[in-house]
Structure formats: C-alpha cells, structure tokens
C-alpha cells in the first residue's frame, strides 16, 4: 500500500472518529437540555437546587477519587507499546483510583457529620456518589482507549445509549418516587453508569491484574497537575452553588442552575470552536503568523458575541420554556451567566499560548487564586446584597483572570496576537451586555426590535465579509486534512 493511500485512510478514520465524537458530545448535551423542562416541573425548586448541589460535589469527588488516570493513557500508549504492558498500566491506574476512592470513603464514614456540614448532601446520596466515583474511571478509561484506537462507532453507541436510558430512567424514578424525587433522579441518572463502569472494570482486570509502582509513578506525574488544575476550575465554577446553598436556600440555587443550563448553549459552542481553533493556532504560532491569528481571533470573538446577544435577546422565552413561571427570577441572572462563554473563549486564548510555550503552571496558579478569591467575593456579596451577587462575582473574577493572564503572557508576544485595545473592546462590549439586557427584558417591543436589527445586521455582515468567512472555513478544513 502506498504512503498516500495510507495517509488517506488514516485521515478518513480520524475525520470519522472526530465526527462521531462530536455528534455524541452534542447529543449528550442536547438530551440534558431537552430534559430540563421536564425536571423543573417534576421537582420542586428546592429539589432542583439540591440536585444541582449534588452534581457539583460529585464532579469534585470524581476528580479527587479518579485522579484523572484515564487522561494519562493517551500519553502512556507511546511509552508502553507492548499490549501486555499497556494492559498492566491500565490495571494499575484503575486499582490506584480504587485505592484513593476507598481512602476518601473511609474518611467520609469516620467523619460523616463533618462532611455533611460542608457538603449538605444526605448520607444515602453520598453512597451513590461514591459508587459512581468508584466505577466511572473504568468507563472513562474504556472511552479513551476506544478513541485512541479510532473505534468510534462502539464508543458513540454506548455513550448515546447510556444517555438516553439514564435520562428516561431518571424521569420515571423521579415521577414514581414521590417521597424521594431527588433520590429517584440520582439513582436513575447514575446507576446505569455504575453498572456499565463495573463491567468495564472487570473487563480490564480480566486482561491483566497489576499494581506496578513504576506505572503508578508515571501516571501520577501526569495526573497530579491535571487534578490540581481541574479542582481549581471546578471549585471556581461551583462555588456559587455551594455558597448560596449555605447562606440562602436551595430554591435560589435552582435559579442559578437553570440559568447555567442556558449558558451551556454558548459553552458547548466555545468548546467545539476551540477544538478547531487550538491546532490551527499552534500551527500559526510555529511560523509566527501573528497577524493572521489576530484577524481570525477577532472574527471568532465577534461572532461569539453576536451568538451570545442572540441567546440573551431570546432569554425570556428560553427561560419560560425551560422553567416556567416559577423561575422568573432566574432571568435576571442570565446576562452574567451567558457572559461566561465569551470570557471563557478569551481565557482559552491565553491558556493555549502558555501551553505552547510550556508555561502551564501559570494557568494552575491563576485559577487556584481565582477560586479562593471568588469564594470570598461570593460570601461577601451574598451577605451585603443577595444571592444574585455570586453571578457578578464570577464575572469580576474571570475578568481579573484575563488581566492576570495578559500580564504573564506579555513576554510570549501576546500583544502581537491580542493587542490591549482589542482586548479592551471585547471586554467593554461584553460587559455592556449586562445592563443592556436587563433593560431590554423590561420592554418586549424594544427587545424584539433589537432581534430584528441583529438578524439583518448579521446577514449584511455575512454577505459583506463572505470572502473572509469562507477563507476561515477553508483554513480549518485544510488543517483537518493535514491532521
């Protein structure tokens, strides 16, 4: 077989794998979005808020107990090329995560009152959380192994089947278990993942049982920085729920959670665009094409701003569909929450640049400091004002993070990629969307006038800038072919 033919085959496999992975990811988020109006009507506001707190703590517990071992095998496969060694590495990583889970569970059982005082999660809910934390690393390991071997159909099929079945089961159990609707949703949402995770756990141990200290050391060197960074990020994103749960009540948490659900529309878009942007960005940095990066990134951000404005303008209708009249107060949180999408896209630019220059420590340090600062601001804001202050605190924290990243990347030529005046323009327009949106929500006639102007404006810009937009699409397509 010729080299060209081998290249075409490998490219075809990569494109198919990426396609199915993207489809699976979007369907997963779509199902969650579709079921939101169902759960906001089945559960009371307090129950919806308590479930959101449960999910936030679960995300943190998974990082601690699983110690991100599944994220190490993409690198380990190059160092452990023999199948028996690779299987032994996977087995060692799984047993390591199980050991950590057992230690954390033992600490929880010994000091239940202490943990409840911090987490405010019932004991039986915690038991399901630990079962999930024990089993999910094996499932994540299986998914990662499928991706690196390009077995995209099996991976996508299992993921989609689990999303559908767990969503249906959680709706059924939350409806049937009238005295324990939250517990019904928790069981329905996660018990199938526990069963599948345990099955994959047995599958990997059947291939090879090993607990090799050299493998453990190798995994820890890669995983520990990831754990610290992800913990800081999750605490930063979840501190709003924790603080409001402690200082206010679960109903107010539910307002934050519902507005965050709408924010996922933008966040999923950002993650998808970043998947195409990052590799192209690195290629351009390698050949010092700073002008091209600046121009393309400007188009990227302004399109994202336009998309955010579109969602903001339709905010009342979206919130009405998702939550109904009970969640009317959540509308005032939407502008601050949706702004996270734009700020996240800006932050990603700095993180990618720091990664390119192998200065990843800055992201971990800045995110860790930001998490601590955000918690302090949340507490002060709630006590001095009300629970809505936590959303403003998050916007302030992310803005300060952007400024901090800008300072540390000056020596990395950030000013050639993102001049201060460009950054100021992005931030000024984005922050101005908060008061503008809140004013427009008070007058539907003017708001729909803005919608019409936005549609016409985007259409005109798309026609005028069609050549630039087509060039942008072609660039990303060429990069995909090179991959």
C-alpha positions in Angstrom: 0.0 0.0 0.0 1.4 3.4 -0.9 2.1 6.1 1.6 -0.5 8.4 0.1 -3.2 5.7 0.4 -2.2 5.0 4.0 -2.4 8.7 4.7 -5.9 8.9 3.1 -7.1 6.0 5.2 -5.7 7.4 8.4 -7.2 10.8 7.7 -10.5 9.3 6.9 -10.5 7.3 10.1 -9.6 10.5 12.1 -12.3 12.5 10.5 -14.9 9.8 11.2 -13.7 9.4 14.7 -13.9 13.2 15.3 -17.3 13.4 13.7 -18.8 10.7 15.8 -17.2 12.0 19.0 -18.6 15.5 18.3 -22.1 14.1 17.5 -22.0 12.0 20.7 -21.0 15.1 22.7 -23.7 17.3 21.2 -26.4 14.6 21.7 -25.4 14.2 25.3 -25.8 18.0 25.9 -28.9 18.1 23.8 -30.6 15.3 25.9 -29.7 17.2 29.1 -31.2 20.4 27.6 -34.4 18.6 26.5 -35.0 17.0 29.9 -34.5 20.3 31.8 -38.2 21.5 31.3 -39.4 18.0 32.5 -37.3 18.1 35.7 -38.2 21.7 36.5 -41.8 20.7 36.5 -41.4 17.3 38.3 -39.1 18.6 41.0 -39.8 21.5 43.3 -37.4 24.4 43.1 -35.7 23.3 46.3 -35.3 19.8 45.0 -33.9 21.1 41.7 -31.4 23.2 43.6 -30.4 20.3 45.8 -29.7 18.1 42.8 -27.5 20.8 41.3 -25.5 21.0 44.5 -25.2 17.2 44.4 -23.8 17.3 40.9 -21.3 20.0 41.7 -19.9 18.0 44.6 -19.9 14.8 42.5 -17.8 16.5 39.9 -15.2 17.4 42.5 -15.3 14.0 44.1 -14.7 12.3 40.7 -11.6 14.4 40.2 -10.2 13.5 43.6 -11.0 9.8 43.6 -10.4 9.1 39.9 -7.2 11.3 39.9 -7.7 11.7 36.2 -6.0 8.4 35.4 -7.9 8.0 32.2 -6.3 11.2 30.9 -2.9 9.6 31.2 -3.3 6.7 28.8 -3.2 8.9 25.6 0.4 9.6 26.5 1.2 6.2 28.1 0.5 4.3 24.9 3.6 5.7 23.3 5.8 4.5 26.2 4.1 1.1 26.8 3.8 -0.1 23.3 3.5 -3.8 24.1 -0.1 -4.8 24.7 0.7 -6.7 27.9 2.5 -3.7 29.4 -0.3 -1.3 28.3 -2.9 -3.5 29.9 -0.9 -3.7 33.0 -0.6 0.1 33.1 -4.4 0.4 32.7 -5.0 -2.1 35.5 -2.5 -0.3 37.8 -4.2 3.0 37.2 -7.7 1.6 37.9 -6.5 0.0 41.2 -4.9 3.2 42.1 -8.1 5.1 41.6 -10.0 2.5 43.6 -7.5 2.8 46.5 -7.9 6.6 46.6 -11.7 6.2 46.5 -11.5 3.7 49.4 -9.4 6.1 51.5 -11.7 9.0 50.8 -14.8 6.9 51.5 -13.2 5.7 54.8 -12.6 9.3 55.8 -16.2 10.1 55.0 -17.6 7.2 57.0 -15.5 8.2 60.0 -16.4 11.9 59.9 -19.9 12.0 58.4 -21.1 14.9 60.4 -18.1 17.0 59.4 -18.6 16.3 55.7 -22.3 16.9 55.9 -21.7 20.3 57.5 -19.6 21.2 54.4 -21.5 19.5 51.6 -25.1 19.4 52.9 -25.7 16.2 51.0 -27.7 13.3 52.6 -25.9 10.1 53.5 -27.7 7.8 51.0 -27.0 10.3 48.2 -23.3 10.2 49.2 -23.3 6.4 48.9 -24.5 6.6 45.3 -21.9 9.3 44.7 -19.0 7.0 46.0 -20.3 4.1 43.9 -20.2 6.3 40.8 -16.7 7.6 41.7 -15.5 4.0 42.0 -16.9 2.8 38.7 -16.7 5.8 36.4 -12.9 5.7 35.9 -13.2 2.3 34.2 -15.9 3.7 31.9 -13.8 6.8 31.1 -10.7 4.5 30.6 -12.7 2.4 28.1 -13.9 5.6 26.2 -10.4 6.9 26.0 -9.0 3.6 24.8 -11.7 3.5 22.1 -10.8 6.9 20.9 -7.1 6.3 20.6 -7.8 3.1 18.6 -10.5 5.0 16.5 -13.3 2.6 17.3 -15.7 5.5 17.1 -19.0 3.7 16.5 -18.9 1.5 19.6 -17.8 4.4 21.7 -20.6 6.7 20.4 -23.2 3.9 20.5 -22.5 3.1 24.2 -22.4 6.7 25.2 -25.6 7.6 23.4 -27.4 4.5 24.7 -26.4 5.4 28.3 -27.5 9.0 27.9 -30.9 8.0 26.6 -31.6 5.2 29.0 -30.4 7.0 32.1 -32.4 10.1 31.2 -35.6 8.1 30.7 -35.0 6.1 33.9 -34.3 9.3 36.0 -37.6 10.8 34.7 -39.5 7.6 35.6 -38.0 7.2 39.1 -38.3 10.9 39.9 -42.0 10.6 39.0 -42.7 7.4 40.8 -40.7 8.0 44.0 -43.0 10.8 45.1 -41.5 10.9 48.7 -37.9 10.9 47.4 -37.9 12.6 44.0 -34.2 13.7 44.3 -33.1 10.2 45.2 -35.1 8.9 42.2 -33.4 11.3 39.9 -29.9 10.4 41.3 -30.5 6.7 41.0 -31.9 7.0 37.5 -29.2 9.3 36.3 -26.2 7.4 37.6 -26.9 3.8 38.5 -26.6 2.6 34.9 -23.2 4.2 34.6 -22.2 2.4 37.8 -23.3 -1.0 36.3 -21.5 -0.3 33.0 -18.4 1.0 34.8 -18.2 -2.1 36.9 -18.5 -4.3 33.8 -15.6 -2.4 32.2 -13.6 -2.7 35.4 -14.0 -6.5 35.3 -13.1 -6.4 31.6 -9.8 -4.6 32.2 -8.9 -6.8 35.2 -9.6 -9.9 33.1 -7.0 -8.7 30.6 -4.4 -8.1 33.2 -4.2 -7.6 37.0 -1.3 -5.5 38.1 -0.3 -2.8 40.6 3.1 -1.8 39.4 4.7 1.1 41.3 6.6 2.3 38.3 3.3 2.7 36.4 1.8 4.5 39.4 4.7 6.9 39.5 4.4 7.5 35.7 0.6 8.2 36.0 0.9 10.5 39.0 3.5 12.7 37.3 0.9 13.4 34.5 -2.2 13.3 36.6 -1.4 15.4 39.6 -1.1 18.7 37.7 -4.3 17.9 35.9 -6.1 17.1 39.2 -5.0 20.4 40.8 -5.9 22.5 37.7 -9.3 20.8 37.3 -10.1 21.0 41.0 -9.4 24.7 41.0 -11.6 25.1 37.8 -14.5 23.1 39.3 -14.4 24.9 42.6 -14.4 28.2 40.7 -17.4 27.2 38.6 -19.3 25.5 41.5 -18.6 27.9 44.4 -21.8 29.9 43.5 -24.0 26.8 44.3 -22.1 26.0 47.5 -22.2 29.5 48.9 -25.8 30.1 48.1 -26.8 26.7 49.5 -25.1 27.5 52.8 -26.1 31.2 53.1 -29.5 31.2 51.4 -31.6 28.2 50.3 -32.0 25.5 47.6 -34.6 27.5 45.7 -32.1 30.2 44.9 -29.6 27.6 43.9 -32.2 26.3 41.4 -32.3 29.8 39.7 -28.5 29.7 39.3 -28.6 26.2 38.0 -31.3 26.9 35.4 -29.5 30.0 34.1 -26.3 27.9 33.9 -28.2 25.4 31.7 -28.9 28.1 29.2 -25.2 29.2 29.4 -24.3 25.7 28.2 -25.6 26.7 24.7 -22.7 29.1 24.5 -20.1 27.0 26.4 -20.7 23.9 24.1 -20.2 26.2 21.1 -17.0 27.6 22.6 -15.6 24.1 23.3 -16.5 23.0 19.8 -14.9 26.0 18.2 -11.8 25.7 20.4 -11.4 22.1 19.1 -10.8 23.5 15.6 -9.1 26.7 16.8 -6.4 25.3 19.0 -4.4 23.1 16.5 -4.6 25.9 13.9 -3.5 28.4 16.5 -0.4 26.3 17.3 0.5 25.9 13.6 0.3 29.7 13.1 2.4 30.3 16.2 5.1 28.0 14.9 5.5 30.1 11.7 5.0 33.4 13.6 1.8 34.3 11.7 0.7 36.8 14.4 -1.3 39.0 12.1 -3.3 36.1 10.8 -4.1 34.9 14.3 -5.2 38.4 15.4 -7.5 38.8 12.4 -9.0 35.3 12.8 -9.5 35.5 16.5 -11.2 38.9 16.2 -13.8 37.3 13.8 -14.1 34.3 16.2 -14.9 36.5 19.2 -17.2 38.9 17.5 -19.2 36.0 16.1 -19.4 34.6 19.6 -20.6 37.9 20.9 -23.3 38.0 18.3 -24.4 34.5 19.2 -24.4 35.5 22.9 -26.5 38.5 22.1 -29.0 36.4 20.2 -29.4 34.0 23.1 -29.7 36.9 25.5 -32.4 38.6 23.5 -34.4 35.4 23.4 -33.7 34.8 27.1 -37.3 35.3 28.5 -38.7 32.8 26.0 -35.9 30.3 26.7 -36.3 30.5 30.4 -40.1 30.3 30.2 -39.8 27.0 28.2 -37.1 25.5 30.5 -38.5 26.5 33.9 -41.9 28.2 33.6 -43.3 30.9 35.8 -41.6 29.6 39.0 -38.2 30.5 37.6 -39.0 34.1 36.6 -36.3 35.4 39.0 -33.6 33.4 37.2 -33.9 35.7 34.1 -32.0 38.4 35.9 -29.0 36.1 36.3 -28.9 35.1 32.6 -26.8 38.1 31.3 -24.0 37.4 33.8 -24.0 33.7 33.3 -24.0 33.9 29.5 -21.1 36.3 29.6 -19.0 33.3 30.9 -19.0 31.9 27.4 -17.2 35.0 25.9 -14.8 35.2 28.9 -14.0 31.5 28.7 -13.1 31.9 25.0 -10.8 34.8 25.9 -9.2 32.8 28.7 -8.6 29.9 26.4 -6.5 32.1 24.1 -4.1 32.7 27.0 -4.0 29.1 28.2 -3.3 27.9 24.7 -0.4 30.4 24.4 1.0 29.4 27.7 0.7 25.7 26.8 2.6 26.3 23.5 5.4 27.9 25.5 5.3 25.1 28.1 4.3 27.5 30.9 1.2 25.6 32.1 1.9 26.4 35.7 0.5 29.9 35.2 -3.0 28.6 34.4 -3.0 26.4 37.6 -1.7 29.3 39.8 -4.1 31.9 38.4 -7.1 29.5 38.5 -6.3 28.4 42.1 -6.0 32.0 43.3 -9.2 33.0 41.4 -11.1 30.1 43.0 -10.2 31.4 46.5 -11.0 35.0 45.5 -14.3 34.0 44.0 -15.4 32.2 47.2 -14.6 35.2 49.3 -16.4 37.5 46.9 -19.4 35.2 46.8 -19.7 35.2 50.6 -19.3 39.0 50.9 -21.7 39.6 48.0 -24.5 37.4 49.5 -24.2 38.9 52.9 -24.0 42.5 51.7 -26.6 42.2 48.9 -28.4 39.0 47.9 -27.7 35.6 46.2 -27.5 37.3 42.7 -24.2 38.8 43.8 -22.5 35.5 43.1 -23.0 35.8 39.4 -21.5 39.3 39.4 -18.6 37.9 41.5 -17.9 35.3 38.8 -17.8 37.9 36.0 -15.4 40.0 38.1 -13.2 37.0 38.9 -13.0 35.9 35.2 -12.2 39.5 34.1 -9.4 39.7 36.7 -8.1 36.3 35.5 -8.0 37.6 31.9 -6.0 40.6 33.1 -3.6 38.4 35.1 -3.1 36.0 32.1 -2.4 39.0 29.9 0.3 40.2 32.2 2.1 36.9 32.3 1.9 36.4 28.6 3.4 39.7 27.6 6.8 38.1 27.1 5.1 35.4 24.9 4.2 38.1 22.3 0.5 38.3 23.4 0.4 41.9 22.2 1.0 40.8 18.6 -1.8 38.3 18.9 -4.3 40.2 21.1 -3.4 43.9 21.4 -4.6 45.6 24.6 -7.0 47.8 22.6 -8.6 44.7 21.0 -9.0 43.1 24.5 -10.5 46.3 25.9 -13.0 46.3 23.0 -14.1 42.7 23.6 -14.4 43.2 27.3 -16.2 46.6 27.1 -18.8 45.4 24.7 -19.3 42.1 26.6 -19.7 43.8 30.0 -22.1 46.3 28.4 -24.4 43.5 27.5 -25.4 43.0 31.2 -27.2 46.3 31.8 -28.4 46.4 28.2 -30.1 43.0 28.5 -31.6 43.8 31.9 -33.2 46.9 30.4 -34.5 45.2 27.3 -36.1 42.5 29.5 -38.4 45.2 30.8 -39.8 46.1 27.3 -40.6 43.3 24.9 -41.4 45.6 22.0 -37.9 47.2 22.0 -36.3 43.8 22.7 -37.9 42.2 19.6 -36.8 45.3 17.6 -33.3 44.5 18.6 -33.8 40.9 17.5 -34.8 42.2 14.0 -31.9 44.6 13.8 -29.5 41.8 14.9 -30.8 39.4 12.3 -30.5 42.0 9.5 -27.1 43.1 10.7 -25.6 39.6 10.9 -27.0 38.9 7.4 -25.5 42.1 5.9 -22.1 41.4 7.6 -22.1 37.8 6.4 -22.6 39.0 2.8 -20.0 41.7 3.0 -17.5 39.5 4.8 -18.3 36.3 3.0 -14.9 36.0 1.5 -13.1 36.4 4.8 -15.5 33.9 6.4 -15.0 31.4 3.6 -11.2 31.7 4.0 -11.6 31.0 7.7 -13.6 27.8 7.0 -11.1 26.7 4.3 -8.2 27.2 6.8 -9.8 24.9 9.4 -10.7 22.4 6.7 -7.1 22.4 5.4 -5.9 21.8 8.9 -8.2 18.9 9.4 -6.8 17.3 6.3 -3.3 17.8 7.4 -4.1 16.2 10.8 
